[in-house]
Amino acid sequence: MSREHRDAIIVGAGFAGLYALHRLRDDLGLRATALEAGGGVGGTWYWNRYPGARCDVESLDYQYSFSDELLHEWQWTERYPAQEEILRYLQHVAERFDLLRDISLDTRVTSAVLDEASTRWTVRTDTGEELTARFLIMATGCLSVPKAPEVPGADTFAGTVHHTGRWPHEGVDFTGKRVVVIGTGSSGVQAIPEIAEQAAEVTVFQRTPNFIAPAWNGPLDPETARALGVPESFARPRIARGRGALRALLLDAADDVPLREQLGRLAVRMSHRAPHLLWLAIVAAPAQRAVAVGGPLLRRGAVAVVQLQPGAVDRVGRRDVDAPPAEVAP
Ligand SMILES: Cc1cc2nc3c(=O)[nH]c(=O)nc-3n(C[C@H](O)[C@H](O)[C@H](O)COP(=O)(O)OP(=O)(O)OC[C@H]3O[C@@H](n4cnc5c(N)ncnc54)[C@H](O)[C@@H]3O)c2cc1C
């Protein structure tokens, strides 16, 4: 077993880990190493490759601001970037700042023990390394461990099961398949329209309806991106004000039952006029608890194959998934 000493060890190579490595090594001059369980950098955007995975924060905001050069040279192609584009961006950052030479991929930290007398951490990994360091930075994210639903019988299911947080790198072909999706949070809302494009039948189990505000995504005109992306106008007060107002409205709505119900009714009315806004109606029953911003719209052709089942899944059989009957207000 090798045993090496560093000034700092960083666990994780997502947005936080990459930046921490850059700051500690290149600005503070520390000997730093990042240890990453995944086979590549990117964190959230390395693991979450489900169809439709996309950021619900605008690309010009969802990027680093520590380097003017980076801000100038990277061109986002869409207002709300897809997983693949964010992953490409983070790979670019890792290469551009020569971070990869100090990142060990496919290396999971299994223990970290502090010796209080010497104020040294001893960090062990599943690859058999043992490192010591004065500083240990856990850039492990808050959503990097997938949680499977604890439903009786789930382990007996005879079909194929996928979790959005550990999607196969080669993708999944749903052509002609009957698919059940459990959950209509951000990931479910993004994945369902894409799965419905291929599948023969999609049944969506929804325990808790959320509001979904359409993202109005689209290509990012290079002129606009250049103008908005330059560091001197990074604050973009006009856009920030608009976004602030939307956020305030949605956050207010989360605690304000009458307002929530009003928004819900509005969404249902809109979806009658424009069937491709079905998602708004699906998620806007007046019992919402949370608010999710963003999400694509269900395209016309896919509406027919999607069925909504209100209620939590309470049992999984060998061949099917079931929920108790539930009442949902129209
Ligand atoms: C599906 C999904 C969609 C999201 N969408 C948005 C969005 O639209 N807007 C937004 O602002 N935020 C979004 N987030 C939140 C997103 O996680 C953060 O924006 C950001 O990417 C977190 O970066 P991070 O570096 O802190 O953590 P992560 O990106 O989670 O990176 C942590 C890394 O630590 C590694 N790791 C964990 N434990 C160990 C260990 N023991 N040993 C070695 N490595 C380990 C993991 O493999 C992972 O690569 C989303 C999250 C998810 C899961």
The ligand as an SDF file (V2000), in Angstrom:
LIG
                    3D

 53 58  0  0  0  0  0  0  0  0999 V2000
  -30.2780   15.5320  -11.5950 C   0  0  0  0  0  0  0  0  0  0  0  0
  -29.7300   16.7860  -11.0070 C   0  0  0  0  0  0  0  0  0  0  0  0
  -30.0290   17.9970  -11.6110 C   0  0  0  0  0  0  0  0  0  0  0  0
  -29.5150   19.1700  -11.0750 C   0  0  0  0  0  0  0  0  0  0  0  0
  -29.8520   20.3170  -11.6930 N   0  0  0  0  0  0  0  0  0  0  0  0
  -29.4010   21.4680  -11.1920 C   0  0  0  0  0  0  0  0  0  0  0  0
  -29.7480   22.6870  -11.8220 C   0  0  0  0  0  0  0  0  0  0  0  0
  -30.4640   22.6770  -12.7960 O   0  0  0  0  0  0  0  0  0  0  0  0
  -29.2830   23.8380  -11.2890 N   0  0  0  0  0  0  0  0  0  0  0  0
  -28.4930   23.8250  -10.1690 C   0  0  0  0  0  0  0  0  0  0  0  0
  -28.1030   24.9060   -9.7290 O   0  0  0  0  0  0  0  0  0  0  0  0
  -28.1450   22.6840   -9.5630 N   0  0  0  0  0  0  0  0  0  0  0  0
  -28.5820   21.5250  -10.0460 C   0  0  0  0  0  0  0  0  0  0  0  0
  -28.2610   20.3690   -9.4350 N   0  0  0  0  0  0  0  0  0  0  0  0
  -27.4090   20.4140   -8.2380 C   0  0  0  0  0  0  0  0  0  0  0  0
  -25.9670   20.0770   -8.6150 C   0  0  0  0  0  0  0  0  0  0  0  0
  -25.6420   18.9280   -7.8920 O   0  0  0  0  0  0  0  0  0  0  0  0
  -25.0560   21.2610   -8.2810 C   0  0  0  0  0  0  0  0  0  0  0  0
  -25.4610   22.3750   -9.1130 O   0  0  0  0  0  0  0  0  0  0  0  0
  -23.5740   21.0330   -8.5530 C   0  0  0  0  0  0  0  0  0  0  0  0
  -23.3330   20.3480   -9.7530 O   0  0  0  0  0  0  0  0  0  0  0  0
  -22.9520   20.2880   -7.3820 C   0  0  0  0  0  0  0  0  0  0  0  0
  -21.5660   20.2380   -7.5960 O   0  0  0  0  0  0  0  0  0  0  0  0
  -20.6250   19.6150   -6.4990 P   0  0  0  0  0  0  0  0  0  0  0  0
  -19.2490   19.6360   -7.0600 O   0  0  0  0  0  0  0  0  0  0  0  0
  -20.8670   20.2800   -5.1940 O   0  0  0  0  0  0  0  0  0  0  0  0
  -21.1370   18.1170   -6.2790 O   0  0  0  0  0  0  0  0  0  0  0  0
  -21.3160   16.9260   -7.3180 P   0  0  0  0  0  0  0  0  0  0  0  0
  -21.4810   17.4280   -8.7110 O   0  0  0  0  0  0  0  0  0  0  0  0
  -22.3740   16.0530   -6.7700 O   0  0  0  0  0  0  0  0  0  0  0  0
  -19.9210   16.1840   -7.2580 O   0  0  0  0  0  0  0  0  0  0  0  0
  -19.5670   15.4040   -6.1390 C   0  0  0  0  0  0  0  0  0  0  0  0
  -18.5990   14.3360   -6.6050 C   0  0  0  0  0  0  0  0  0  0  0  0
  -18.0680   13.7020   -5.4420 O   0  0  0  0  0  0  0  0  0  0  0  0
  -17.8590   12.3630   -5.7620 C   0  0  0  0  0  0  0  0  0  0  0  0
  -17.8210   11.5860   -4.5210 N   0  0  0  0  0  0  0  0  0  0  0  0
  -18.7920   11.4620   -3.5780 C   0  0  0  0  0  0  0  0  0  0  0  0
  -18.3790   10.6670   -2.5780 N   0  0  0  0  0  0  0  0  0  0  0  0
  -17.1230   10.2790   -2.9010 C   0  0  0  0  0  0  0  0  0  0  0  0
  -16.1620    9.4440   -2.2750 C   0  0  0  0  0  0  0  0  0  0  0  0
  -16.4030    8.8470   -1.1050 N   0  0  0  0  0  0  0  0  0  0  0  0
  -14.9530    9.2640   -2.8830 N   0  0  0  0  0  0  0  0  0  0  0  0
  -14.6760    9.8730   -4.0720 C   0  0  0  0  0  0  0  0  0  0  0  0
  -15.5630   10.6590   -4.7090 N   0  0  0  0  0  0  0  0  0  0  0  0
  -16.7680   10.8640   -4.1390 C   0  0  0  0  0  0  0  0  0  0  0  0
  -19.0530   11.9750   -6.6170 C   0  0  0  0  0  0  0  0  0  0  0  0
  -18.7650   10.8490   -7.4410 O   0  0  0  0  0  0  0  0  0  0  0  0
  -19.2480   13.2450   -7.4340 C   0  0  0  0  0  0  0  0  0  0  0  0
  -18.6190   13.1480   -8.6830 O   0  0  0  0  0  0  0  0  0  0  0  0
  -28.7190   19.1590   -9.9210 C   0  0  0  0  0  0  0  0  0  0  0  0
  -28.4270   17.9320   -9.3050 C   0  0  0  0  0  0  0  0  0  0  0  0
  -28.9260   16.7600   -9.8500 C   0  0  0  0  0  0  0  0  0  0  0  0
  -28.5740   15.4490   -9.1710 C   0  0  0  0  0  0  0  0  0  0  0  0
  1  2  1  0
  2  3  1  0
  2 52  2  0
  3  4  2  0
  4  5  1  0
  4 50  1  0
  5  6  2  0
  6  7  1  0
  6 13  1  0
  7  8  2  0
  7  9  1  0
  9 10  1  0
 10 11  2  0
 10 12  1  0
 12 13  2  0
 13 14  1  0
 14 15  1  0
 14 50  1  0
 15 16  1  0
 16 17  1  0
 16 18  1  0
 18 19  1  0
 18 20  1  0
 20 21  1  0
 20 22  1  0
 22 23  1  0
 23 24  1  0
 24 25  2  0
 24 26  1  0
 24 27  1  0
 27 28  1  0
 28 29  2  0
 28 30  1  0
 28 31  1  0
 31 32  1  0
 32 33  1  0
 33 34  1  0
 33 48  1  0
 34 35  1  0
 35 36  1  0
 35 46  1  0
 36 37  1  0
 36 45  1  0
 37 38  2  0
 38 39  1  0
 39 40  1  0
 39 45  2  0
 40 41  1  0
 40 42  2  0
 42 43  1  0
 43 44  2  0
 44 45  1  0
 46 47  1  0
 46 48  1  0
 48 49  1  0
 50 51  2  0
 51 52  1  0
 52 53  1  0
M  END
$$$$
